[in-house]
Amino acid sequence: MTGMESDIVDIEKRNQQYNEYVKEVTPKASCLIHCIKAFITGGIICCIGQAVNMLYMNNGISKDNAALWTTITLVGISVILTGFGIYPLITTWGGAGSLVPITGFANGVAAPAIEFKKEGQVFGIGTRIFQIGGPVILYGIFTAWVLGLIYVIFKAFGLL
């Protein structure tokens, strides 16, 4: 065996040992357990939202205004929990369940703002705040535009 062939065999052996090591130390993920945790987390967030909504309506606020104030309250709670480092713990445990649109989006905007605050108002917060939320906003607006265009076309041909 030549020196080059020996080096190749050594590299392959090292790669195989590394892959075996990675398999050993990588935690085994249970899809069922993750789904249950996500369901529980999302359910609790939604129950909190429903409780806040009912609290507003029971205090004489109209249904539409209660929905508006519930959204504002959930965003505020999410941002406060993100600021205190609690929301990331909820996300670590609950996974996708913590990505309920309102609270997940608020966390996605607040977390980069907190993380890049030390870089300044413009080059830190200003440029990084929508790092996660930006694509959501972009594709949300684009999708709304496409659906609006389809609606106008269908309406023009009398299909709606």
N, C-alpha and C positions, 0 to 999 in steps of 0.2 A: 504494500500500500504506500502510495506516495505521500508526501507531506501535505499536499492540497486535499487529497482524499481523506486523510486523517483529520484535518481541520473541519471538513464538512461533516464527518461522522460525529466529531465532538460538538459541533454546533447543533446538529439534530438531536443528540443525546441531551444537551443542555435545554433545548426548547421543549423536549418531551418532559424532562424533570420539572421545568417551570410550569407547563400546562397541568401536570399532576398536582403541583403545589397550589396553583390557583383553584383547582377543583376542590381541594381539601379545605382551604380557608374561606371560600365563597359561601356565604350563608344560603341555605336552601330556602327558596321562597315558595310559599303555598298560595296559589291563586285563590283558593276558596277563602282562606283567612284574610287575605288582602281585600277581597270583595266584601266580606262581612264587616271589616273595619271601615272601609269606605262607605258602606251603607249606613252604618251606625253614625259615623261622623257627619255625613251629609244630612242624615235624618235629624240629628240634634241641631245642626245649624238651621235647617228649615223649620223645626219646631220652635226654636228661639225667634225666628222671623215671624212665625204665625202668632206667637204669644205677644210680641211687640205690636203687631198689626191689630190684634184684638184689644190690647191695652189702649191704643190710640182710638179705636172705634168706640170703645166703652166710655171714653172720656169726651164723646160728642164730636169727634172729627169725622168728616164724611169718608166714605169708602175709598174714593180716589185720593183724597189728601192723606188718609191713613197709609195707603200703599206708598205714596211718595215719601212720607216721613219714615216709614219702615225701611225703605231702601237707604235713605240717608243715615238712619241709625245703624243698620248693618254695616255700611261702609265705614262709618265712624268707629264702631267696635272693632272691625277688622284692622283698621289702621292703627288704633291704639294697641291692640294685641300684637301687631307686627312690631311696633315701636318698642314694646317691652320684651320682645323675643319669645312671646308665647305662641303666636300663630305658626311659626316654623315648627314648633314642637307638635302642634295639632296636625300639621301637614305630614310630619314624619310618621306619626302614628296612623292617621286616617287616610293618607295617600290622596287618591283622586276624590274622595268624599269631601275634602276641604276645598275643592275647586268649584264649589257651588258658585255660579257666575258672579254674583255681587261681591261676596267676600273674597273669593279667589282673585278677582280682578283688582280689588282694592289692595290686597296683599301684594299682587304683582307690580303695582305702581309704587306702593310705599316702600317695599324692600330695597329696590335700587336707589331710591331717594335717600334712604338712611345709609346704605352702604357707601355711596359715592359722595356723601355730604362733605367729607374732608377734602375733596378735590375742588370745592368752591361751588358757588351758586350757578355759574354759567357752564363751566366745563365738567362739573360733577353732576349736580342735580339736573340742570337744564338739558344736558345732552344724554343722560342715562335714565331719566325717570320713566320713559316709555319704552325701554329696552325690551321688556316682556309684553307690556300692554299695547305697544305700537302695532305689531302684526295683527292683533285681535281687532283693533280699531280699523286698520286698513282693510282687512278682508271683510269685516262687518259692513263698512261703508260700500265697498265694491259689490258685495252680494246684494245689498239693498238697492243699489243702482241697477244691477242686472235684473232683479225681480221687478223693479219699477218699470223698466223698459219693456219687459215681457207683458206686464199688466197693460201698459199703454197700447202695445201692438194688439193684444187680444181685445181690448176695448174698442180700438179703431175698426176691427173687422167684425165687431158685434158678437164675439165669442163669450163675452162676459155680460 
